[in-house]
Amino acid sequence: MKRALVYKKIRKPIKKIQRNPLTRAMIMVCVLFSILSAIIMGAIGFFVYEHDMLHRYHAYTADVLNYVARSIDGDDLQQCMQTGVKSEKYNALQTLTNDLKETHKLEFLYIIQPISENPPDNMMDVLAAYTQAGKEAGTDGLTDLGNYTADFYPPEVARQYMARMDYDPTVTFFQNDTEFGNIYTAIRPIFNSSGEPIAVLCADVLIDEIDAGRIRFIALSSIMAMLTGIILSIGMSYWLIKRVAEPIQRISSSASAFAKKSHGRRDLEVMSFNDPNIHTHDEIEDLAKALASMCDDMKAYAKELITADRRVGTLEAKVIRMDYLAYTDALTCAGNKAAYEKYTASLNGDIQAGKAKFAMIMVDLNYLKRINDTYGHDQGNQYIKNLYTLLWHYFNADMIFRIGGDEFVVLVQGNRTDRVFELVKSVKRDMALTMSNPNTGSAYRISAAIGIAVYSPVRHANVNDVFKEADRNMYMDKNAMHALRD
């Protein structure tokens, strides 16, 4: 509809040129047409840059921040901030952020701890990524853990960082004019295991070049359209139709089609610019080539962003898979001993904070050696898996760990702690039913000793004390089972 309206405005002055080719009215119409062309090309440029590329850049930086945040051990980083000593995980995080800055279009990637709004020393440096080339050239200054930023952050900027010491893990953006230029800052909080924000993770993207490119594009489009209008004002009607009006219409159609096909699409094959096939050997042909070149550059830039998005997704999938393998028992899919130690470290933090409420169940499988020796290790493995399945039936919402060949630990937390004895009683009842069924195979007749310990701040100083009590109770249950058989 818009192209039809433009075409009608073109056709009317063309007829007038055929009657009076050098009249003032035709000159005014040509000038107005030049202005209209400049507005159309500027709108296309603004649409492509503002609503497509800048939006992709926001999503791109947000993906990078979320990927880095998932790689951060909040408790370890908080310990480094408090002591000023860099841990192995801190050094690994430094390496990861350096690699991301090397391979991604980020001006700065850093972690800071906002302290107050008013300088001096209202921010504490925690970590900043740097590239090797930037380090050697002196453009990437090394920021050390525990440094304070003097008066570098004025109050109005510091307030933006302070506001993100919240509990929302999403990435937000704000614009910031700095001595390095006009930048967008992507920011999100970092949390410890208790869910408390300890610092903010940020990435800065320099937008001066994007804005400058957009201005250059709009200016070029406007100038070329106005020059075309001047030429039209002194030409004849046939030249106007064949050399100006029709070429510009083809350029506009190709640009509009490109914008329509490109909007909201990730399929690069769809983002093709239809060549308007202009050979006028003047500024209009240059404009068509410049637009075609710009569209090719935009397609290449979009391809680069999509490739980077996929690379980040691949890295994220690898991290998730490695984390799963590192903390999962291969036979039962329960948590392994490493997962148990990691989780109990967090529980010790809850004990120190005075907010722990949990119970520990120690489970020791009986007759495993007898089944392995009599029926083979395949039946023994099935015996272990059947015990885990029974435990999972009652404790699927809790944490189940296999800490030894025939030993399991179940951690029950929160309000379910009040039902722990009732749940264990149900487990023992089901085991008794399997043992009493003579038609059940040996791997399915489950027998295990169980010990329970409920955390009490009076009796227990840490998780290990609770474990020892549960272990003692388990051996008491095992002895009682032996006495009953004897």
C-alpha positions in Angstrom: 0.0 0.0 0.0 2.8 2.4 0.9 4.7 1.7 -2.4 1.4 2.3 -4.3 1.0 5.7 -2.7 4.6 6.6 -3.6 4.1 5.5 -7.1 1.0 7.7 -7.5 3.0 10.7 -6.2 5.7 9.9 -8.9 3.3 9.5 -11.8 1.6 12.8 -11.4 4.7 15.0 -11.8 6.0 12.8 -14.6 2.9 13.8 -16.7 3.6 17.4 -15.9 7.2 17.0 -17.0 6.1 15.7 -20.4 4.1 18.9 -20.9 6.5 21.4 -19.2 9.9 19.7 -18.6 11.6 22.7 -17.0 8.9 24.2 -15.0 9.3 25.2 -11.4 6.6 22.8 -10.4 8.6 19.8 -11.6 11.7 21.0 -9.7 9.6 21.3 -6.5 8.2 17.8 -7.1 11.6 16.3 -7.6 12.9 18.0 -4.4 10.0 16.6 -2.5 10.6 13.2 -4.0 14.2 13.4 -2.9 13.1 14.1 0.7 10.6 11.3 0.6 13.3 8.8 -0.6 15.6 9.9 2.2 12.9 9.3 4.7 12.1 5.8 3.3 15.8 4.8 3.3 16.3 6.2 6.7 13.3 4.3 8.0 14.7 1.0 6.5 18.1 1.7 8.1 16.6 2.4 11.5 14.4 -0.6 11.3 17.2 -3.0 10.4 19.8 -1.6 12.9 17.5 -0.8 15.8 14.9 -3.6 15.7 17.0 -6.4 14.5 20.8 -6.2 15.1 20.6 -4.3 18.4 18.0 -6.7 19.7 20.2 -9.6 18.7 23.2 -8.0 20.4 21.1 -7.7 23.6 20.1 -11.4 23.4 23.7 -12.3 22.6 25.2 -10.5 25.6 22.5 -11.9 27.9 23.3 -15.4 26.8 27.0 -14.8 27.5 26.3 -13.5 31.0 23.9 -16.3 31.8 26.5 -18.8 30.7 29.2 -17.3 32.8 26.8 -17.1 35.8 26.1 -20.8 35.6 29.8 -21.4 35.7 30.3 -19.5 39.0 30.4 -21.1 42.4 28.8 -18.3 44.4 30.1 -19.5 47.8 33.7 -19.9 46.5 33.6 -16.5 44.9 32.2 -14.9 48.1 35.0 -16.5 50.1 37.6 -15.0 47.6 36.0 -11.6 48.0 36.1 -11.8 51.8 39.7 -13.1 52.1 41.3 -11.5 49.0 42.8 -14.9 48.1 42.1 -16.3 44.6 41.0 -19.9 44.6 41.3 -22.5 41.8 37.7 -21.9 40.8 38.4 -18.1 40.7 41.4 -18.7 38.4 39.3 -21.1 36.2 36.6 -18.3 36.0 39.3 -15.8 35.0 40.4 -18.1 32.2 36.8 -18.7 31.1 36.0 -15.0 30.9 39.2 -14.2 29.1 38.3 -16.8 26.5 34.9 -15.4 26.1 36.3 -11.9 25.6 38.8 -13.2 23.1 36.0 -14.9 21.0 33.1 -12.5 21.5 32.4 -8.9 20.6 32.5 -7.5 24.2 34.2 -4.3 25.2 34.4 -5.3 28.9 33.4 -8.4 30.9 33.7 -8.0 34.6 32.4 -8.6 38.2 32.1 -5.9 40.8 30.6 -5.5 44.2 28.6 -2.3 44.7 29.2 -0.9 48.2 27.5 2.5 48.2 26.2 5.2 45.8 28.7 7.9 46.6 32.4 7.8 45.8 35.1 7.4 46.6 35.6 3.6 46.8 31.9 2.9 46.3 32.7 -0.2 44.2 35.1 -3.2 44.8 36.7 -4.9 41.8 36.2 -8.7 41.9 37.3 -9.9 38.4 37.7 -8.4 34.9 38.3 -10.3 31.7 41.2 -9.3 29.4 42.6 -10.4 26.1 46.2 -11.2 25.5 46.4 -8.6 22.7 44.7 -6.0 24.9 47.1 -6.8 27.8 50.2 -6.4 25.6 48.8 -3.2 24.0 47.9 -1.8 27.4 44.2 -1.3 26.4 43.0 -4.0 28.8 44.0 -2.9 32.3 44.2 -5.8 34.8 41.7 -5.4 37.6 42.8 -7.3 40.7 40.6 -8.9 43.3 39.8 -6.5 46.2 40.8 -3.2 44.5 38.5 -0.2 45.1 37.5 2.1 42.3 38.2 5.5 43.9 35.8 8.0 42.2 35.5 6.2 38.9 31.7 5.5 39.4 29.6 8.7 39.9 26.5 8.4 42.1 24.0 8.3 39.1 26.0 5.3 37.6 26.6 3.6 40.9 22.8 3.6 41.6 22.3 1.5 38.4 24.7 -1.2 39.8 23.3 -1.0 43.4 19.8 -1.5 42.0 20.8 -4.9 40.6 21.9 -6.3 43.9 18.4 -7.9 44.0 17.1 -11.4 43.7 16.1 -11.3 40.0 18.5 -13.5 37.9 17.4 -11.9 34.6 19.7 -9.7 32.6 18.9 -6.0 32.3 20.5 -3.2 30.3 21.3 0.5 30.9 23.1 3.1 28.8 26.2 4.7 30.2 28.4 7.5 28.9 32.0 6.7 30.0 35.4 7.9 29.1 35.7 4.9 26.8 32.6 6.0 24.9 28.8 5.4 24.8 28.1 1.9 26.0 25.3 -0.4 26.9 25.9 -2.3 30.1 24.3 -5.7 30.5 24.0 -6.6 34.2 22.7 -9.4 36.4 23.4 -10.4 40.1 25.5 -13.3 41.3 24.1 -15.4 44.2 25.6 -17.6 46.8 24.1 -21.0 47.7 21.7 -19.3 50.1 20.3 -17.3 47.3 21.7 -14.0 48.5 23.2 -11.5 45.9 27.0 -11.1 46.5 28.1 -9.1 43.4 27.0 -8.2 39.9 28.2 -9.7 36.6 28.4 -7.2 33.8 29.3 -6.9 30.0 29.8 -3.6 28.2 29.1 -3.2 24.5 30.3 -0.2 22.7 27.4 1.3 20.7 29.1 4.3 19.2 30.1 2.4 16.1 26.6 1.0 15.7 25.1 4.5 16.0 27.7 6.0 13.7 27.0 3.4 11.1 23.3 4.0 11.3 23.8 7.8 11.0 26.1 7.3 8.0 23.6 5.0 6.3 20.7 7.5 6.8 22.9 10.4 5.7 24.1 8.6 2.6 20.5 7.6 1.7 19.3 11.2 2.2 22.1 12.7 0.2 21.7 10.3 -2.7 18.0 10.9 -2.8 18.4 14.7 -2.8 21.1 14.5 -5.6 18.7 12.4 -7.6 16.0 15.0 -7.1 18.4 17.8 -8.4 19.2 15.7 -11.5 15.5 15.0 -12.0 14.7 18.7 -11.8 16.8 19.5 -14.9 16.2 16.4 -16.9 13.5 15.5 -19.4 10.5 13.2 -18.9 11.9 10.2 -20.6 15.2 10.3 -18.7 13.2 10.8 -15.5 11.1 7.7 -16.1 13.8 5.4 -17.4 16.8 6.5 -15.4 15.4 7.7 -12.1 11.9 6.9 -11.2 12.0 3.2 -12.2 15.4 2.5 -10.7 14.5 4.1 -7.4 11.2 2.1 -7.4 13.2 -1.1 -7.9 15.6 -0.2 -5.1 12.8 0.5 -2.8 11.1 -2.7 -3.6 14.2 -4.8 -3.0 15.0 -3.0 0.3 11.4 -3.3 1.5 11.3 -7.0 0.5 14.6 -7.6 2.3 13.3 -5.9 5.5 10.1 -7.9 5.3 11.9 -11.2 4.8 14.5 -10.5 7.4 12.2 -9.4 10.2 12.2 -11.9 13.1 13.9 -14.6 11.0 16.9 -16.8 11.9 17.1 -18.6 8.5 19.9 -16.8 6.7 18.9 -18.2 3.3 15.7 -16.1 3.6 17.7 -13.0 4.2 18.5 -12.4 0.5 18.6 -9.1 -1.3 16.9 -9.1 -4.7 19.3 -7.4 -7.1 17.3 -4.5 -8.7 19.5 -4.9 -11.8 20.3 -1.2 -12.3 23.0 -0.1 -14.8 22.5 3.6 -15.1 26.2 4.3 -14.4 25.4 7.1 -12.0 24.7 7.8 -8.3 21.6 5.6 -8.4 23.6 2.6 -9.4 26.0 3.4 -6.6 23.1 3.6 -4.2 21.9 0.2 -5.3 25.4 -1.3 -4.9 25.8 0.3 -1.5 22.5 -1.1 -0.4 23.3 -4.5 -1.7 26.7 -4.4 0.0 25.1 -3.3 3.2 22.6 -6.1 3.1 25.4 -8.6 2.5 27.3 -7.2 5.5 24.2 -7.4 7.6 23.7 -11.1 6.6 27.3 -11.9 7.4 27.0 -10.1 10.7 23.8 -12.0 11.5 25.6 -15.3 10.6 28.4 -14.4 13.0 25.9 -13.7 15.8 24.0 -16.9 15.2 27.3 -18.9 15.1 28.3 -17.4 18.4 24.9 -18.2 19.9 25.3 -21.8 18.8 28.8 -21.9 20.2 27.6 -20.7 23.6 24.7 -23.3 23.5 27.2 -26.1 22.8 29.4 -25.0 25.6 26.5 -24.8 27.9 25.3 -28.3 27.0 28.8 -29.7 27.6 29.0 -28.1 31.0 25.6 -29.5 32.0 26.6 -33.0 30.8 30.0 -32.8 32.6 28.3 -31.6 35.8 25.7 -34.5 35.6 28.5 -37.2 35.1 30.6 -35.7 37.9 27.8 -35.9 40.5 25.8 -39.0 39.4 26.2 -42.6 40.3 26.4 -44.5 37.0 24.5 -47.6 38.2 21.5 -46.2 40.0 21.5 -42.5 38.9 21.5 -41.5 42.5 23.9 -38.8 43.7 27.4 -40.1 44.2 29.8 -39.4 47.0 31.1 -36.2 45.4 27.6 -34.9 45.2 27.0 -35.9 48.8 30.1 -34.0 49.9 29.1 -30.9 47.9 25.6 -30.9 49.2 26.6 -31.4 52.8 29.0 -28.5 52.5 26.0 -26.4 51.8 24.1 -27.9 54.7 27.0 -26.9 57.0 26.5 -23.4 55.8 22.9 -23.6 56.8 23.9 -24.9 60.2 26.3 -22.0 60.7 23.5 -19.6 59.7 21.1 -21.2 62.2 18.5 -22.2 59.6 19.1 -25.9 59.1 16.2 -28.4 59.4 17.0 -31.9 58.1 17.3 -35.5 58.9 19.7 -38.1 57.6 18.9 -41.8 56.8 21.7 -44.3 56.6 20.8 -47.4 54.6 23.1 -50.5 54.4 22.1 -53.3 52.0 22.2 -56.8 53.4 23.3 -60.0 51.6 24.9 -58.2 48.6 28.1 -60.4 48.8 26.0 -63.6 49.0 24.0 -62.6 45.9 27.2 -61.7 44.0 28.8 -65.0 44.9 25.7 -67.1 44.3 24.0 -65.5 41.3 26.7 -63.2 39.8 27.4 -59.5 39.8 24.6 -58.7 37.3 22.0 -59.9 39.9 24.0 -58.0 42.6 23.8 -54.8 40.5 20.0 -55.4 40.0 19.7 -55.8 43.8 21.3 -52.4 44.4 19.1 -50.8 41.8 16.0 -52.3 43.3 16.9 -50.8 46.7 17.4 -47.4 45.1 14.0 -47.7 43.3 12.3 -48.4 46.6 14.0 -45.4 48.3 13.1 -43.2 45.4 9.5 -44.2 45.7 9.3 -42.6 49.1 12.1 -40.0 48.9 12.0 -38.8 45.3 11.6 -35.2 46.5 14.6 -35.4 48.7 18.3 -36.1 48.1 19.4 -39.8 47.7 23.2 -40.5 47.5 25.1 -43.8 47.0 28.2 -43.3 49.1 29.6 -46.9 48.9 29.0 -50.2 47.2 26.0 -51.1 49.4 25.5 -47.9 51.3 23.0 -45.1 50.6 22.3 -41.8 52.5 19.0 -40.0 52.2 18.8 -36.3 53.2 15.3 -35.2 54.2 14.8 -31.4 54.6 12.2 -28.9 55.6 8.7 -30.0 56.8 9.2 -33.5 55.5 11.7 -34.0 58.3 8.7 -34.3 60.7 7.6 -37.4 58.7 11.0 -39.2 58.4 10.2 -42.0 60.9 6.8 -42.6 59.2 8.5 -42.8 55.8 11.2 -45.2 57.0 8.5 -47.4 58.5 6.8 -47.6 55.1 10.2 -48.5 53.5 10.7 -51.3 56.0 7.2 -52.6 55.5 7.7 -52.8 51.8 11.1 -54.6 52.3 9.4 -57.1 54.6 6.7 -57.8 51.9 9.4 -58.6 49.3 11.2 -60.9 51.8 8.0 -62.8 52.7 7.2 -63.6 49.0 8.8 -66.9 48.1 8.1 -66.4 44.4 10.2 -63.2 44.2 13.7 -63.5 42.8 16.7 -63.0 45.0 17.5 -59.6 43.5 14.0 -58.4 44.4 13.9 -59.7 48.0 15.3 -56.5 49.6 16.8 -56.4 53.0 18.6 -53.4 54.5 19.5 -52.0 57.9 18.4 -48.4 58.4 19.5 -45.7 60.8 17.9 -42.3 61.3 19.3 -39.1 62.9 17.4 -35.8 63.0 19.6 -32.7 63.2 19.5 -31.0 66.6 21.6 -27.9 67.3 22.1 -29.2 70.9 23.7 -32.6 69.8 25.2 -31.8 66.5 27.9 -29.2 65.5 28.0 -30.2 61.9 26.6 -32.6 59.3 29.3 -35.2 60.1 27.9 -35.5 63.7 24.5 -36.2 62.2 26.1 -38.8 59.9 27.8 -40.6 62.8 24.6 -40.8 64.8 22.7 -42.2 61.8 25.5 -44.7 61.2 25.4 -45.9 64.8 21.6 -46.3 64.6 22.0 -48.2 61.4 24.4 -50.7 63.1 22.0 -51.0 66.0 19.3 -51.9 63.5 21.6 -54.4 61.7 22.5 -56.1 65.1 18.8 -56.3 65.9 18.2 -58.0 62.6 21.0 -60.5 63.2 19.6 -61.2 66.7 16.2 -61.8 65.3 17.5 -64.3 62.7 19.5 -66.1 65.4 
